[in-house]
């Protein structure tokens, strides 16, 4: 452990994390070898990590241990089905993989179809078709609270939105006259939905930026050896070198061609 | 009448995008270094999750499925910290797990860190089940036989030997489940294959990108609350009265949004001026 009290493995992690963050952000200037290095490391490490965890969680904990220690030899059946998928790599026995895929498709369809109909169709349909006014003990009331998602006015807006958007995607009738008005209302609802989705996307991306900047600020501390400042200086120096090198090469190419 | 300089309009419309990157970087960096603590208003969907957690008596079983990976850490990780702090503070039995293989290490880290901070022990106060392949099939399987789906926890201890898992046999024994999701599998799968079939209360936390798509589920009562993005995490931190990474990032979030709105308006103004000049 170094004198400042931070374990050496954490210190290495901090320098690597800072470096890779800055490598990726160099793309904002232009594509360069540092960005490519960071990108390839990200992909490689993600895949490698996934493979190791999968082998341990599935191969060891779900297969090897139950079979050897608990005698659950019936697990050989799913193991065999899994191995048969790999038969696709060998043309002569590739047909074996179809048996596994048939099992996957059959099981998947059987479980997904009823669940999706229940959750995504029936439940959502039930929520769309709500009473447009509320009957209470004192008579018929109409709630106009826009902030309450289940108010009568919002139920009406939801109904208009669903019907007009569905009509917009109904192409068997020409959108003229009244039909055109309904279809255009559908477009307005779609635009509002796209705008909301885009706004949330911007918010999400900014949050990720804040997260990385927050780490860069923390890692600029003296206790870590100021990796943020050191690495920014090195990376900027490297980018200046690349800029001059590319400029020199372009000049040489121009002079050679002329 | 002074006409705007044509060259300025065209130059602004073709401005080097790197100027915009610098502007956004400054709008993020300055509030992070000098926070002004803008007010945070609690939304009903975040309050719903908080209120439901508050309503659970001590000893209730709380399942937190951390279905995100390091790519979504800035948004969803603070949500996980807040929910775990709340659950441990309420002395709930906490079960952690993940459906995303690349999130396993991070999910384990957040559980162990928050548990240590709150003085809770693995096995007696909480269990981390780790990851299992199969996504929606895992949820279906947990609904029928949770112990069979996770025979051992992440550390290799048989589930039956963990006191916290006593009387938890299927998803029906869960009092409240929250999925913190960044894509597939996530909240949708927990509803479709879990809550809809096995009838337990479900809440959600997600990245901001996913949030608009989850509002129909919220309105229909399929999930009882939603923590959306860093903003949602900040609201939950405020409800807990514990300042964390999310609240610290809210000034920067507001500043960047302000810059983007100004840029969008300016871009439109210059576009319409240039169009009018072309017509003239």
Interface residues (C-beta under 8 A of the other chain):
Chain A: X28 X29 X46 X49 X50 X53 X54 X57 X58 X61 X62 X65 X66 X107 X111 X112 X115 X116 X118 X119 X120 X123 X124 X126 X127 X149 X150 X158 X193 X196 X197 X200 X201 X202 X203 X204 X206 X207 X208 X209 X210 X211 X212 X213 X214 X217
Chain B: X18 X21 X24 X25 X28 X29 X32 X33 X72 X73 X74 X75 X101 X102 X104 X105 X130 X131 X132 X133 X136 X137 X140 X151 X152 X156 X191 X192 X193 X196 X197 X207 X208 X209 X211 X212 X213 X215 X216 X218 X219 X220 X221 X222 X228 X229 X230 X231 X245 X248 X249 X252 X253 X256 X257 X260
